[in-house]
Amino acid sequence: MSSDWDDPMSALQWHWGEAYIIANPRPGIWLAVRRDDHQTLRDGTPLGLRDLIIADYTARPVPRDLPGRACAE
């Protein structure tokens, strides 16, 4: 049985893609850029990034109805 964390990029985008632009530009660098103010979160692992996203979103939720969200990154 597999989980959505078999592919961390897809899992992060599925759960958080409406609020953050998720990127993994090279091994060991995982980024999430808030769609509202473009603040960047950074971690060395996808699970670490997920934890940062959860903490950030809990403290300051990102509006999900931002203009210009017609296409996915």
N, C-alpha and C positions, 0 to 999 in steps of 0.2 A: 504494500500500500504506500502511495506517495502522498506528500503534502504539498501545499503551495510554496513551501520554503525549499523545495528541490531546485527551484529557479528563483533565487532571491530578488533579482531585478524585477521579474514579473510580479512577484508577491508584493514588493514595495510599491510598484506602480499601481497595482490593483487596489491596495488598501489606502494609499496616500496620494495617488497621482492627481486627484482633483485639487489638492491643496499645495502640493510640492512638485517641483520638477526634480526627478530622480536621475542621477548619473553615476556611472562607474567608469571614469575616464581611463583608469589603468589599475592594475592589481594593487590592492591595499588602500585604495582611495574611493570612498563612497560619499556622495554628496546629495543633499536635498536642499533645493532653493525654494523658499516660500514664494508663492505666486502673488502675494499681496505687496510685500515690501522688499522682496528679493534677498532677504537675509539668508546666508548659507550655513547649513549644518554640515559637519564633516566628521567622518569616523573611518577607521581602518577595516571595519567589517560591516556586512549588511545588518546583522543583528544589533550591533552597536549603534548604527545609524537609525534603525527602527526605534531603539530606546530614546535616542535624542529627539526624534520626530514626535514620539508620544509625549515626552516632557514638554517640548516646545508647543505642541498643539494644545495640551492641557492648560498651559499658562496663557496662551494667546491663540485661540482658534482662528484658523484662516477662513475667511468667507468663501463659500463654495460657489457663489454666483458672480465671480469676477468677470468683467467684460473681456471679450477676446478669447474665450475658452472653447471655441468651436473645433479646434483641431488638437490632437494629442501630440505630445513631444515624443 
